């Protein structure tokens, strides 16, 4: 700091003596003027004596004032520096936390990106697989559509010819039934064929089938009106007769008939009047013995010779082998009659039965009850009526063929 006297003696301009005023304080010129005005004496002499002191006082005041301002300014600058430092530290801390947060989020984002990439790759693979499956399904759909179109076309063709197919099948069935009816007399089979054909036509429910159903109904009535022949019963009776052939005796197998012993006189007398028997004597015993011996002798003599009339002498001369073939020949005739029965051949049936009856009459013992029962059964079978005139199925066949020929 300079000397106050030098300062008082050296005049300075007002701009150099006064510092720049602070915006928050009143100007120093005004305060100095106020202080000078207050300290200025009333007279001119006092003003001249007190001007250096006033200037010095003014200078010191200004210096104190400036020092106060400077200290305040330093305090303000220090506070501002502390505030800036705190702000900088806070900002640095926040920036560090922000960096850590950003780094963590970036790491999380990278992890999510990798997972998302994996998911995207998997979805891409699944999408490719789905696209391949979709292409395969589309190809199969196109193929199925083609097959469906072909099936629809075939169905239309079949629907168009369904009636023709049905009529052709019915005609074949009726033709077969007619042949069986005429050749084998199978009335039941023909009835079943006609009823099945009528049921099929009824399910078709076509107006053009009414005439065919009417003809089929007429043929069914004809077959139901035929007299019934018990073929099963006749066949069973033939089987029974075939089994009885082995029990029928042949003439060559005939044995001497057993003759009952003659009755003694004692037995004849016992049947007469009941009289007390006399006391037995040697004469009576001898007579009884002689009667029994003579009766046995006469019985043996009667069995040695037997007289019988035989029209076929060769029947008595059959050997055991010939006897076997004679029985088998009768069985064969009866089996042929059974076959003729099933085929409705009336003439062959009657001819075979007649041949079997002649064989029984020629080679078998007609006096035996088994032979008589067999011949009686043959007679009853020959009286059975097999020749039944079978109607034809021409009406039904003609109606079917006419319906097929119609456009």
ZAMARGU-4260 file (C-alpha; in steps of 0.2 Angstrom, whole numbers, plus 5000, padded with zeros to 4 digits):
<rodrens>
0) 5000/5000/5000 | 5007/5018/4995 | 5010/5032/5008 | 4994/5042/5012 | 5003/5058/5010
5) 5009/5054/4992 | 4992/5049/4989 | 4985/5065/4995 | 4997/5076/4986 | 4995/5067/4970
10) 4979/5070/4961 | 4970/5055/4953 | 4956/5055/4942 | 4939/5050/4949 | 4939/5034/4938
15) 4956/5028/4945 | 4951/5032/4964 | 4935/5022/4963 | 4933/5004/4960 | 4919/4997/4949
20) 4904/4997/4959 | 4896/4980/4963 | 4879/4978/4956 | 4872/4974/4973 | 4879/4989/4982
25) 4876/5007/4980 | 4889/5017/4969 | 4904/5022/4979 | 4903/5040/4972 | 4886/5042/4980
30) 4891/5035/4997 | 4907/5046/4996 | 4897/5061/4992 | 4885/5057/5006 | 4900/5055/5018
35) 4908/5071/5012 | 4892/5080/5013 | 4890/5075/5031 | 4908/5079/5036 | 4910/5094/5026
40) 4911/5110/5038 | 4901/5124/5035 | 4914/5136/5030 | 4927/5136/5016 | 4942/5135/5028
45) 4936/5119/5036 | 4934/5112/5019 | 4952/5115/5014 | 4959/5108/5031 | 4949/5092/5031
50) 4950/5087/5012 | 4966/5076/5014 | 4959/5067/5029 | 4943/5065/5021 | 4951/5058/5006
55) 4961/5046/5017 | 4946/5041/5026 | 4937/5039/5010 | 4951/5029/5003 | 4952/5018/5019
60) 4934/5015/5019 | 4934/5011/5001 | 4949/4999/5004 | 4939/4991/5018 | 4924/4990/5008
65) 4934/4982/4994 | 4942/4970/5005 | 4925/4965/5012 | 4919/4963/4995 | 4934/4953/4990
70) 4932/4942/5005 | 4914/4940/5001 | 4918/4936/4983 | 4931/4923/4988 | 4918/4915/5000
75) 4906/4915/4985 | 4919/4909/4973 | 4924/4895/4986 | 4906/4891/4989 | 4904/4890/4971
80) 4919/4879/4969 | 4913/4868/4982 | 4896/4867/4974 | 4904/4864/4957 | 4915/4851/4965
85) 4900/4843/4973 | 4890/4844/4957 | 4905/4837/4947 | 4906/4822/4960 | 4888/4819/4959
90) 4888/4820/4940 | 4903/4808/4940 | 4894/4796/4952 | 4879/4797/4941 | 4888/4794/4925
95) 4897/4779/4933 | 4881/4772/4939 | 4874/4776/4922 | 4888/4767/4913 | 4887/4752/4924
100) 4868/4752/4921 | 4871/4754/4902 | 4884/4740/4902 | 4873/4729/4912 | 4859/4732/4900
105) 4870/4730/4885 | 4875/4713/4892 | 4857/4709/4896 | 4853/4715/4878 | 4867/4704/4871
110) 4861/4689/4880 | 4843/4692/4875 | 4849/4695/4857 | 4858/4678/4857 | 4843/4670/4864
115) 4832/4679/4852 | 4844/4673/4838 | 4842/4655/4844 | 4823/4656/4845 | 4823/4664/4828
120) 4834/4650/4821 | 4823/4637/4828 | 4807/4646/4822 | 4816/4647/4805 | 4819/4629/4805
125) 4802/4625/4810 | 4795/4637/4797 | 4805/4628/4784 | 4799/4611/4791 | 4781/4617/4791
130) 4783/4624/4773 | 4790/4607/4767 | 4775/4598/4776 | 4763/4611/4769 | 4770/4608/4751
135) 4768/4589/4754 | 4750/4592/4760 | 4746/4602/4745 | 4753/4589/4734 | 4743/4576/4743
140) 4728/4587/4742 | 4730/4589/4723 | 4732/4570/4722 | 4717/4567/4732 | 4707/4580/4722
145) 4712/4570/4706 | 4707/4554/4714 | 4690/4561/4720 | 4687/4568/4703 | 4691/4550/4695
150) 4680/4542/4709 | 4666/4554/4705 | 4667/4550/4687 | 4667/4532/4690 | 4652/4534/4702
155) 4643/4543/4689 | 4646/4529/4676 | 4641/4516/4689 | 4626/4525/4694 | 4621/4526/4675
160) 4624/4508/4673 | 4618/4502/4690 | 4601/4497/4684 | 4609/4487/4670 | 4620/4478/4682
165) 4606/4474/4693 | 4595/4467/4679 | 4610/4457/4672 | 4613/4449/4689 | 4594/4446/4692
170) 4593/4438/4675 | 4608/4427/4679 | 4600/4421/4695 | 4584/4417/4687 | 4592/4408/4673
175) 4601/4397/4686 | 4586/4394/4696 | 4576/4389/4681 | 4589/4376/4676 | 4589/4369/4693
180) 4571/4368/4693 | 4570/4359/4677 | 4584/4347/4679 | 4584/4343/4698 | 4567/4349/4703
185) 4574/4361/4716 | 4558/4370/4720 | 4564/4378/4736 | 4580/4385/4728 | 4569/4393/4714
190) 4558/4401/4727 | 4573/4408/4736 | 4580/4415/4720 | 4563/4423/4715 | 4561/4430/4732
195) 4579/4438/4733 | 4576/4445/4715 | 4560/4453/4721 | 4568/4460/4737 | 4582/4468/4727
200) 4570/4476/4715 | 4560/4483/4729 | 4575/4491/4737 | 4579/4499/4720 | 4562/4507/4719
205) 4561/4510/4701 | 4545/4512/4691 | 4552/4502/4676 | 4554/4487/4688 | 4535/4485/4692
210) 4532/4474/4677 | 4547/4462/4682 | 4540/4461/4700 | 4523/4457/4693 | 4530/4442/4683
215) 4541/4436/4697 | 4525/4436/4709 | 4516/4425/4696 | 4530/4413/4696 | 4531/4413/4715
220) 4513/4408/4716 | 4515/4394/4703 | 4529/4387/4713 | 4520/4388/4729 | 4505/4379/4721
225) 4515/4364/4717 | 4511/4348/4727 | 4525/4344/4739 | 4535/4328/4739 | 4543/4322/4755
230) 4560/4318/4747 | 4568/4318/4764 | 4556/4306/4771 | 4558/4294/4756 | 4577/4296/4757
235) 4577/4291/4776 | 4566/4276/4772 | 4578/4270/4759 | 4593/4272/4771 | 4583/4261/4783
240) 4580/4248/4770 | 4598/4248/4765 | 4603/4245/4783 | 4591/4230/4785 | 4598/4221/4770
245) 4611/4213/4781 | 4598/4206/4793 | 4588/4197/4779 | 4593/4179/4777 | 4598/4171/4761
250) 4591/4154/4754 | 4608/4148/4754 | 4611/4152/4772 | 4595/4143/4778 | 4597/4131/4793
255) 4586/4117/4798 | 4572/4122/4808 | 4571/4116/4826 | 4557/4103/4828 | 4549/4102/4845
260) 4551/4085/4854 | 4536/4074/4854 | 4526/4073/4869 | 4526/4057/4879 | 4511/4048/4883
265) 4513/4052/4901 | 4512/4070/4897 | 4497/4067/4886 | 4489/4058/4900 | 4493/4071/4912
270) 4483/4084/4901 | 4468/4072/4902 | 4458/4068/4917 | 4468/4070/4933 | 4470/4053/4940
275) 4481/4048/4954 | 4497/4040/4946 | 4500/4022/4949 | 4515/4016/4958 | 4530/4016/4947
280) 4536/3999/4941 | 4550/3993/4930 | 4539/3991/4916 | 4533/4009/4917 | 4551/4016/4918
285) 4556/4005/4903 | 4541/4011/4893 | 4545/4030/4896 | 4563/4028/4892 | 4558/4019/4875
290) 4546/4033/4871 | 4559/4047/4874 | 4572/4038/4864 | 4561/4035/4849 | 4555/4053/4849
295) 4573/4059/4848 | 4577/4047/4834 | 4562/4053/4824 | 4566/4071/4827 | 4583/4068/4820
300) 4577/4059/4805 | 4565/4073/4801 | 4579/4086/4801 | 4589/4076/4789 | 4577/4078/4775
305) 4566/4094/4772 | 4556/4096/4756 | 4553/4114/4749 | 4549/4121/4732 | 4562/4133/4725
310) 4559/4141/4708 | 4578/4147/4707 | 4589/4132/4710 | 4605/4143/4709 | 4599/4153/4724
315) 4603/4137/4735 | 4620/4135/4727 | 4628/4152/4731 | 4645/4152/4739 | 4649/4164/4754
320) 4657/4176/4742 | 4642/4175/4730 | 4631/4178/4745 | 4641/4194/4749 | 4639/4201/4732
325) 4621/4197/4731 | 4618/4208/4747 | 4629/4221/4740 | 4620/4221/4723 | 4603/4224/4732
330) 4611/4238/4742 | 4618/4246/4726 | 4601/4245/4718 | 4593/4254/4733 | 4607/4267/4732
335) 4604/4270/4714 | 4586/4273/4718 | 4591/4286/4731 | 4601/4295/4718 | 4586/4294/4706
340) 4575/4301/4720 | 4586/4316/4723 | 4587/4320/4704 | 4568/4318/4702 | 4571/4304/4690
345) 4555/4294/4692 | 4558/4280/4679 | 4575/4276/4686 | 4569/4277/4704 | 4555/4264/4700
350) 4566/4253/4690 | 4579/4252/4703 | 4566/4248/4716 | 4559/4234/4705 | 4576/4226/4703
355) 4579/4226/4721 | 4563/4218/4725 | 4566/4204/4712 | 4583/4201/4720 | 4575/4199/4737
360) 4562/4187/4730 | 4575/4177/4720 | 4590/4175/4733 | 4582/4179/4750 | 4570/4169/4761
365) 4553/4177/4758 | 4546/4168/4773 | 4557/4178/4785 | 4549/4193/4793 | 4564/4204/4789
370) 4562/4200/4770 | 4544/4203/4770 | 4545/4220/4779 | 4558/4225/4766 | 4548/4220/4751
375) 4533/4229/4759 | 4543/4245/4761 | 4549/4244/4743 | 4531/4242/4738 | 4526/4258/4747
380) 4541/4267/4740 | 4536/4262/4722 | 4518/4270/4725 | 4526/4287/4729 | 4523/4300/4716
385) 4539/4309/4710 | 4534/4314/4692 | 4528/4332/4695 | 4528/4344/4680 | 4539/4358/4685
390) 4534/4376/4679 | 4547/4387/4670 | 4552/4404/4675 | 4550/4410/4657 | 4539/4425/4662
395) 4551/4432/4674 | 4566/4430/4662 | 4556/4438/4648 | 4551/4453/4658 | 4569/4455/4664
400) 4576/4454/4646 | 4563/4465/4639 | 4567/4478/4652 | 4586/4477/4648 | 4582/4479/4629
405) 4572/4494/4632 | 4583/4510/4629
</rodrens>
